[in-house]
């Protein structure tokens, strides 16, 4: 297990170094998560300078790419995932599902996402499927409980192969921003 942990730590370091260096050619779509630019936004005279971090430029199209990647890297570091066998499972209203499917495809895992059946989500369903993910649809009237119930049922059916990402309670979700977003903003704004 120590060798596997060391291997995962080395891969994590390589992934972060590749993202930081931006050598022009990424080895994986996951290497492109983060390092998003800032845009100066017009501010009234005398007001504080306002900048926006353009997270939509992440490869999956949202800030959720950061959380999905950190959730997966954290699970790998803890030995919870097996490439070619493990399946990420979570409930989401959309962007995290796209990000999880993208990261799962890049890192060799399956992905099952439970989402509400809503017209505006059609594009997200298609993106998740394009990355090889499976979409389970709950009825809109069931709210978050419907998505969570479907995700829990899917994880139970998959047994040991399932990894419940639990984005709403997983500390790695917030850790992504402590490890990447915060330091990027600090550096980009000159400390």
N, C-alpha and C positions, 0 to 999 in steps of 0.2 A: 504493500500500500504506500510506503514511503516513496518508492520509485515512481509510482503513478502520480502521487501528489507533486513530486518534484517536476515530473514531465508537464503536468498541468500548469504549475507555477511558471515554468519556462515558456510554455506556449502563451500564457496570459501576458507575460512580460514582452514577448515578441509581438503579440497583437497590439499592445499599447504603444510599443516603440514604433511599430509600422504606422500606426495612426498619427503619432506625434511627428514622425519624420516626413510623412507624406512624400515618399520618394517618387511619386508620379504613377506607380503601378501597384495597385493593391493585390494582395494574395487572396483576398476573400472579401465579400461584400461587408462582412463584419468589421474588417479593417478600416472601413470608411465611416464608421459611427463616431460622431463627435467632431471636435475641432471645427465647429461651425463658426462662420464669421459674425461680426457685429455690424450693425447699420446705425449710423447717427440719425436720430429722428429730430425733426424741427422742434425747437423749444422756444417759448416766448422769451424776449429779452429779459435778462436778469434771473431766469429760472435755471435750475440745475440742468446739466447736460443729460439728455435721455438717449440711451442706445438700446437697440433690440437685438437679441441673439436669434439668428435665423435658423432655428431648429428644424424647420421644414426642409432644409437642405441635407439632413441625414438621409441615408439611402432608402429607408422605409417611409420617409416623408414626415416624421414627427419626432418630438423629444422622447417619445416612448421607446425609440430604438435604444437609447442609453440604458433605460431600466431593464428592457428585455435582455440585452447583452450581459449586464451585470448579474441578473438573476441566473442566467445560464452559466456564466463563469463561476459564480459562487457555488452553484450546485456541482460543477465539475471539480472545483477545489475540494469540496467535501466528499467526493467520491459517489455522488448520488446518480450520476448519468453514465451510460454505456453507449458509445457511438454505434449506430446501426441497430440498436435495440430499444433504447429509451424513447419515450414519447412524452413531450411537454404537454400539459393539460392546464387550461385556465379559462376563466370567464372574463369577458371583456365587452365593452360597447363598441370596440373597433380598432383603434390605433395600436393598442398593446398587442392585440391578436395578430395584426399585420407584422409587427416587429418580432413577435415570438416565432411566427412562421418563417420569417426571413432568417433569423438567427439559427433556428432549428435546421433549416436547409443548409446553411453555411457550415454548420458544425456537425452534421451527420445524425440528426435526431428526427423523429416524427413529431407531429404537432396536431393537437385537437383543441379547437377553440369553441366555446359556447358563447353565443351572441343572441341578442334579441332580433326577432324577425321584423325588420323595419326597412322600408323602401330606401331611405338615404344610405343604408349600409351595403347596398348592392355592390358598389365598387370595392369595399373592404372584403366582402365575401370572395369576390373574384381574385383579389390580390393574395389573400390567404391560400386559396386553392392553387394559384399560380406558383406559389412557393412550395406546394406539395402538402399543405395542411388540410385538415378536415374541419368543416364548419358544422356545428350543431346549432339549430335555431330554436330559441324559446319564444313563447308567445308574448307580445308586448305587454299585455295586461298582467303578466307575472312579475314584471319588474326585475330588479337585480336578483331576487330570490330564484326566479326561473333559470337564469343563466348559471347561478351558483349550483343549483340542484343538478342541472345537466352536466356541468363540469365534474361534480362529485361522482355522479353515476358513471361517467366515462372513465374516470380514474379507477373506480372500483372494478369495472369490467376489464380494464387493462391490467389490473393487479400490479405485480412488481415492475412491469415495464413502464408504468406511469410515473411521471414526476409532476406533482401538483405545484405549479409555479406560485399560486396564491398571491398574485400581485398586490392585492389590497392589504395584506398583512405581512408580506415578505420584506424584511429589513434591507435586503439587497436593492429594492426599488429606490429607496432614499439614498442608499450608499452610492448608487451610480452618480448622483449629483454631488455628493461629498468628494468622490474620487475624480470626477471628470468635469462636470459643469462648473462647479465653484472654482477650482483651480484655473480653468480656462478663462473664466470671466476676470479673475484676479490678474492673470498675466496679460490679457487683452486690454484691460483698463489701466495697465501700468502699476498694479499693486495699490 
